[in-house]
Amino acid sequence: MAQKGVQLDRETFSCSICLDLLKDPVTIPCGHSYCMNCIKTHWDEEDEKKVHSCPQCRQTFTPRPVLLKNTMLAVLVEELKKTGLQAAPADHCYAGPEDVACDVCTGRKLKALKSCLVCVVSYCEQHLQPHYDVAQLKKHKLVDPSNKLQEKICSRHDEVMKMFCRTDQQCICYLCPVDEHKGHDTVSAAAERTERQRELEVSRQNIQQRIQDREKDVKLLQQEVEAINRSADKAVEDSEKIFTELIRLMEKRRSDVKQQVRSQQESEVSGVKELEEKLEQEITELKRKDAELMKLSHTEDHTQFLQNYSSLSPLSESTDSSSISIRPLRYFEDVTAAVSELRDKLQDVLREKWTNISQTVTDVDVLLSNSQPEPKTRAGFLKYSRGITLDPNTAHTKLLLSEGNRKATLMVKKQSYSSHPDRFTDYCQVLSRESLTGRCYWEVEWRGGGVGVGVTYKNISRAGDESVFGRNDKSWVLDCGKTCYKFWFNNISTPVSGPQSSRVGVYLDHSAGILSFYSVSETMTLLHRVQTTFTQPLYAGLRLPWPFGDTAEFCKLN
């Protein structure tokens, strides 16, 4: 209480122009007191108008009043100084270039403590007090100081914008729906804020999930780097031991193997590190975006929140890390085996086997490279075989799924599937339950008039001509008939020649953008290969166009 009393004394005997304790105080006719130099300077500026006014009450005087020192006030001010009272607020209390200044203060302005959305005025601690004391002012909405109060005023009606037009996506005042926004979908700013706040929280949850996913990916890549380094170091160590025994004959080849291993090691680690850096950068950006959204979510002013929300930049596209996979820890071990064989068959290796060693080193990969060679034999393809099942939620109602959802049969009667938004409604098609990334291989056995075997993005249409595999830019399909093949993409048909077979093999290297179709019998024959860029995970698809009783099945591959 004593401190409050001292504060009142200081305000009572302070000049409202300089905000300092009165110096040579004078009292003008209206009763307000100022420093003599302050009021003189103020009136000197008004001399051209020939009318002089009080800076506080604005009362005017003609002619200019004669100023006489108020000796009683001067004595009181001197007494106050002796008590040790500070002559003016501390420098940090005054508004700087970056601060919001009090709109009521005259002369040097104090920092604003709050802004009133009803008064559209910012107040310092002294001038804000009535909003805490006066009953009517207590109802006003106070927020943190803001320099953008005028942006909250409707330029057409000069009223505070407390409503939101969903039709035009902008803040409006309560008079706007009468004319300019008549008939529009309007709600209170608070209601719209609540809706957008929910959207913001969903965005934050998505960002946080992406951060977690990227952190897992980074950890996976770090483990991959360690495994590559361990394997490469072991290969170099073993090779050195073997080549020592044949030092005179194998000196040059030893150097070549070491150089190739290290070069490939550097190349693989470089690729992993590059992706790791991209993911780290994405995590940093996501965290910055999350902090930005958190800051926005805490904005008290609905209008400012909505205006800032609409100006948010969209999230950058997520880095595709779906092909990251830790393989069994075998990278350079085959190099050691090849070098051991070199030791036993020195003369043959020098003439013929060197190519084998070199190729073994270059074939090492971390499943991140886009230049991996396609297998040459069916046994090579089977290393990437995937067990694929059909998703009943996508199956057309005339497709019967059986054999553990691996087989589809075209039926006359509709099946009793429940309603689902993923179901194909116009064409007898079905998608796999599994998404396909990385390197995959599968085979389809079909019986009847024909089948469409292909891959598609998840967001392909489910109805209309746009839903047909190959008739859009979201799917690739090989139509297999009894006498011919046709490949379809983006509604363009390409005739395909090759041996007829009831079994079709499909090879996918997602990261390299390779999709190949093979006729499978006693041998494998390439029918058609696609080289493109896949931007989303793919799903295997089947289409049975005719007649009833036709079947297509994803084969079990050993």
Secondary structure as the mmCIF struct_conf table of DSSP 4:
data_model
#
loop_
_struct_conf.conf_type_id
_struct_conf.id
_struct_conf.beg_label_comp_id
_struct_conf.beg_label_asym_id
_struct_conf.beg_label_seq_id
_struct_conf.end_label_comp_id
_struct_conf.end_label_asym_id
_struct_conf.end_label_seq_id
HELX_RH_AL_P HELX_RH_AL_P1 ALA A 2 THR A 12
TURN_TY1_P TURN_TY1_P1 PHE A 13 PHE A 13
STRN STRN1 SER A 14 SER A 14
TURN_TY1_P TURN_TY1_P2 SER A 16 CYS A 18
BEND BEND1 ASP A 20 ASP A 20
STRN STRN2 LEU A 21 LEU A 21
HELX_LH_PP_P HELX_LH_PP_P1 LEU A 22 LEU A 22
BEND BEND2 LYS A 23 ASP A 24
STRN STRN3 PRO A 25 THR A 27
TURN_TY1_P TURN_TY1_P3 PRO A 29 CYS A 30
BEND BEND3 GLY A 31 GLY A 31
STRN STRN4 SER A 33 CYS A 35
HELX_RH_AL_P HELX_RH_AL_P2 MET A 36 GLU A 46
HELX_RH_3T_P HELX_RH_3T_P1 ASP A 47 LYS A 49
TURN_TY1_P TURN_TY1_P4 LYS A 50 LYS A 50
STRN STRN5 HIS A 52 SER A 53
TURN_TY1_P TURN_TY1_P5 PRO A 55 CYS A 57
STRN STRN6 THR A 60 PHE A 61
BEND BEND4 THR A 62 PRO A 63
HELX_LH_PP_P HELX_LH_PP_P2 ARG A 64 LEU A 67
STRN STRN7 LYS A 69 LYS A 69
HELX_RH_AL_P HELX_RH_AL_P3 THR A 71 LYS A 82
TURN_TY1_P TURN_TY1_P6 THR A 83 GLY A 84
BEND BEND5 ALA A 87 ALA A 88
HELX_RH_3T_P HELX_RH_3T_P2 ASP A 91 CYS A 93
STRN STRN8 TYR A 94 TYR A 94
TURN_TY1_P TURN_TY1_P7 PRO A 97 GLU A 98
BEND BEND6 ASP A 99 ASP A 99
HELX_LH_PP_P HELX_LH_PP_P3 VAL A 100 VAL A 100
STRN STRN9 ALA A 101 ALA A 101
HELX_LH_PP_P HELX_LH_PP_P4 CYS A 102 CYS A 102
BEND BEND7 ASP A 103 VAL A 104
BEND BEND8 GLY A 107 ARG A 108
HELX_LH_PP_P HELX_LH_PP_P5 LYS A 109 LYS A 109
STRN STRN10 LEU A 110 LYS A 111
HELX_LH_PP_P HELX_LH_PP_P6 ALA A 112 ALA A 112
BEND BEND9 LEU A 113 LEU A 113
STRN STRN11 LYS A 114 CYS A 116
TURN_TY1_P TURN_TY1_P8 LEU A 117 VAL A 120
STRN STRN12 VAL A 121 TYR A 123
HELX_RH_AL_P HELX_RH_AL_P4 GLU A 125 LEU A 128
TURN_TY1_P TURN_TY1_P9 GLN A 129 GLN A 129
HELX_RH_AL_P HELX_RH_AL_P5 PRO A 130 ASP A 133
BEND BEND10 VAL A 134 VAL A 134
HELX_RH_AL_P HELX_RH_AL_P6 ALA A 135 LYS A 138
TURN_TY1_P TURN_TY1_P10 LYS A 139 LYS A 139
BEND BEND11 HIS A 140 HIS A 140
STRN STRN13 LEU A 142 VAL A 143
BEND BEND12 ASP A 144 ASP A 144
BEND BEND13 ASN A 147 ASN A 147
HELX_RH_3T_P HELX_RH_3T_P3 LEU A 149 LYS A 152
STRN STRN14 ILE A 153 ILE A 153
TURN_TY1_P TURN_TY1_P11 SER A 155 HIS A 157
STRN STRN15 VAL A 160 VAL A 160
STRN STRN16 MET A 163 CYS A 165
TURN_TY1_P TURN_TY1_P12 ARG A 166 GLN A 169
STRN STRN17 GLN A 170 ILE A 172
TURN_TY1_P TURN_TY1_P13 TYR A 174 LEU A 175
HELX_RH_3T_P HELX_RH_3T_P4 CYS A 176 VAL A 178
TURN_TY1_P TURN_TY1_P14 ASP A 179 GLY A 183
BEND BEND14 HIS A 184 HIS A 184
STRN STRN18 THR A 186 SER A 188
HELX_RH_AL_P HELX_RH_AL_P7 ALA A 189 GLU A 245
TURN_TY1_P TURN_TY1_P15 LEU A 246 LEU A 246
HELX_RH_AL_P HELX_RH_AL_P8 ILE A 247 SER A 297
TURN_TY1_P TURN_TY1_P16 HIS A 298 HIS A 298
HELX_RH_AL_P HELX_RH_AL_P9 HIS A 302 SER A 310
TURN_TY1_P TURN_TY1_P17 SER A 311 SER A 311
HELX_LH_PP_P HELX_LH_PP_P7 LEU A 312 THR A 319
TURN_TY1_P TURN_TY1_P18 SER A 322 SER A 323
HELX_LH_PP_P HELX_LH_PP_P8 ILE A 326 PRO A 328
BEND BEND15 LEU A 329 LEU A 329
BEND BEND16 TYR A 331 PHE A 332
HELX_RH_AL_P HELX_RH_AL_P10 GLU A 333 ASP A 344
TURN_TY1_P TURN_TY1_P19 LYS A 345 LYS A 345
HELX_RH_AL_P HELX_RH_AL_P11 LEU A 346 ASP A 348
HELX_RH_PI_P HELX_RH_PI_P1 VAL A 349 LYS A 353
HELX_RH_AL_P HELX_RH_AL_P12 TRP A 354 THR A 362
TURN_TY1_P TURN_TY1_P20 ASP A 363 ASP A 363
BEND BEND17 LEU A 367 LEU A 367
BEND BEND18 ASN A 370 ASN A 370
HELX_LH_PP_P HELX_LH_PP_P9 GLN A 372 PRO A 375
BEND BEND19 LYS A 376 THR A 377
HELX_RH_AL_P HELX_RH_AL_P13 ARG A 378 LEU A 382
TURN_TY1_P TURN_TY1_P21 LYS A 383 TYR A 384
STRN STRN19 SER A 385 SER A 385
STRN STRN20 LEU A 390 LEU A 390
TURN_TY1_P TURN_TY1_P22 PRO A 392 THR A 394
BEND BEND20 ALA A 395 ALA A 395
TURN_TY1_P TURN_TY1_P23 THR A 397 LYS A 398
STRN STRN21 LEU A 399 SER A 402
TURN_TY1_P TURN_TY1_P24 GLU A 403 ARG A 406
STRN STRN22 LYS A 407 LEU A 410
BEND BEND21 VAL A 412 LYS A 413
HELX_LH_PP_P HELX_LH_PP_P10 LYS A 414 GLN A 415
HELX_LH_PP_P HELX_LH_PP_P11 TYR A 417 SER A 419
TURN_TY1_P TURN_TY1_P25 PRO A 421 ASP A 422
BEND BEND22 ARG A 423 ARG A 423
BEND BEND23 ASP A 426 TYR A 427
STRN STRN23 GLN A 429 LEU A 436
BEND BEND24 GLY A 438 GLY A 438
STRN STRN24 ARG A 439 ARG A 447
BEND BEND25 GLY A 448 GLY A 449
STRN STRN25 GLY A 450 TYR A 457
TURN_TY1_P TURN_TY1_P26 LYS A 458 ASN A 459
BEND BEND26 ARG A 462 GLY A 464
HELX_RH_3T_P HELX_RH_3T_P5 ASP A 465 SER A 467
BEND BEND27 VAL A 468 VAL A 468
TURN_TY1_P TURN_TY1_P27 PHE A 469 GLY A 470
BEND BEND28 ARG A 471 ASN A 472
TURN_TY1_P TURN_TY1_P28 ASP A 473 LYS A 474
STRN STRN26 SER A 475 GLY A 481
BEND BEND29 LYS A 482 THR A 483
STRN STRN27 TYR A 485 PHE A 489
TURN_TY1_P TURN_TY1_P29 ASN A 490 ASN A 491
STRN STRN28 ILE A 492 VAL A 496
BEND BEND30 SER A 502 SER A 502
STRN STRN29 ARG A 503 ASP A 509
TURN_TY1_P TURN_TY1_P30 HIS A 510 GLY A 513
STRN STRN30 ILE A 514 VAL A 520
BEND BEND31 SER A 521 THR A 523
STRN STRN31 MET A 524 GLN A 531
BEND BEND32 GLN A 536 GLN A 536
STRN STRN32 LEU A 538 ARG A 543
BEND BEND33 TRP A 546 TRP A 546
TURN_TY1_P TURN_TY1_P31 PHE A 548 GLY A 549
STRN STRN33 THR A 551 PHE A 554
HELX_LH_PP_P HELX_LH_PP_P12 CYS A 555 LYS A 556
#
